[in-house]
Every structure is written in C-alpha cells, then in structure tokens.
Amino acid sequence: MLGALLAGPLRAADPEPDLSWLDRATLDRGDVQVLAEPSEHDGVVRMRFAVKVSAPLTRLWDVLKDCPASAEYTPNIVSCRSLETLDDGRAELFTQTIKIAFFVPSFEHVFRLDYHPYTHIGVHRVRGPIDLLDGNWWLVPQDDGAILLMNELGLNVGLPVPRFIVRAAMRREVPKMLLGIRDHSQKPP
C-alpha cells in the first residue's frame, strides 16, 4: 500500500470518485493513467492514478486489504503488518516499512484504512515521519466486467524536498504499485 504514503484532503465523504479525467483508450490498453493535480502552496502533492483490473471485485478488495502481502509485489514496501482492527472491522491500523530509493533510508509509519465494502478504502496518516497522508482507493465496476482501480493520493513529506521530486517519485512508483496489485489480483487465489 504505497498508496498509503500519499495524499491531501481528497473529499473522503464523496460517494463516488471523479471519472472525468480518465482516458478510456489508455485504460483499455492496460496502461496506468496518471494525473498530477495543480500544485497549491500548502506543500501537498496531489495525484490520481487509474488502471483496469480483470479480476472479481471481491478478489481485488481482498488484495487491497492484505497489506502484509503487498511487500511481495510492490518494490518499495519492505514490510507491513496489522496493528489493530477498529470500528467492528470497518477500519484497521497498519505499520509499514518503506524504502523509497537507494539513497533514502527506510522508514516506518502508521496509517489507517477505512473500509467501505466494495466501493472504496480511505487512507489516512496516523503517525510517522510523513506530515500529511490522506487519500482513497476506489473500485468502480465497468460494463466489460473489469474493475477500474483508482487511487487519489496526496503527500506532504514534511521535509525540505521540492514538490517536483516528490511528484516524480510518485509518477514513477505508484504505477508500479497499481500494476503489482492488478497482476496479483488477476492470479488465482
């Protein structure tokens, strides 16, 4: 869930994601679509990502919730473990160790996932070195039987790192994560 490493206030209460930015031809080719939202002066980098997944909705949902397994298919996740289940199973706290780049030391952070079966998962910072982490995973069934997996992400790393570097890292790493989730979801359980 590298997606847990990213985000700014992203309308968590919205009942549906914004689909107006999507290019269906890009998604139909199997590519990950990326949109960098306009930069604001709050230090937060906001981006959106989408990919089509040909897997049952419940299988994709289970893969997204299985943070401990994410280290198997997401290059920069070293480990992830559940700390606590909250709200009668509607939320969960995780601690995750990330290694973003060879020149950046690995770090650990705690984040919360809020589950809204089978439509979206909210992602929120709890504690750790990241100043702001807030976002959503969206699962949108398509007419062709596929699932559109979207990730709205934003991040303020809280360090004097230029936003263009954070944006470049997100543009490079988050699509790898989405492709890993897609490929893992499409394998038999």
Rosetta blueprint (number, residue, H / E / L):
1 M L
2 L H
3 G H
4 A H
5 L H
6 L L
7 A L
8 G L
9 P L
10 L L
11 R L
12 A L
13 A L
14 D L
15 P L
16 E L
17 P L
18 D L
19 L L
20 S L
21 W L
22 L L
23 D L
24 R H
25 A H
26 T H
27 L H
28 D H
29 R L
30 G L
31 D L
32 V L
33 Q E
34 V E
35 L E
36 A E
37 E L
38 P L
39 S L
40 E L
41 H L
42 D L
43 G L
44 V L
45 V E
46 R E
47 M E
48 R E
49 F E
50 A E
51 V E
52 K E
53 V E
54 S L
55 A L
56 P L
57 L H
58 T H
59 R H
60 L H
61 W H
62 D H
63 V H
64 L H
65 K H
66 D L
67 C H
68 P H
69 A H
70 S H
71 A H
72 E H
73 Y L
74 T L
75 P L
76 N L
77 I E
78 V E
79 S E
80 C E
81 R E
82 S E
83 L E
84 E E
85 T E
86 L E
87 D H
88 D H
89 G H
90 R L
91 A E
92 E E
93 L E
94 F E
95 T E
96 Q E
97 T E
98 I E
99 K L
100 I L
101 A L
102 F L
103 F L
104 V L
105 P L
106 S L
107 F E
108 E E
109 H E
110 V E
111 F E
112 R E
113 L E
114 D E
115 Y E
116 H E
117 P L
118 Y L
119 T L
120 H E
121 I E
122 G E
123 V E
124 H E
125 R E
126 V E
127 R E
128 G L
129 P L
130 I L
131 D L
132 L E
133 L E
134 D E
135 G E
136 N E
137 W E
138 W E
139 L E
140 V E
141 P E
142 Q L
143 D L
144 D L
145 G L
146 A L
147 I E
148 L E
149 L E
150 M E
151 N E
152 E E
153 L E
154 G E
155 L E
156 N E
157 V L
158 G L
159 L L
160 P L
161 V L
162 P L
163 R H
164 F H
165 I H
166 V H
167 R H
168 A H
169 A H
170 M H
171 R H
172 R H
173 E H
174 V H
175 P H
176 K H
177 M H
178 L H
179 L H
180 G H
181 I H
182 R H
183 D H
184 H H
185 S H
186 Q H
187 K L
188 P L
189 P L
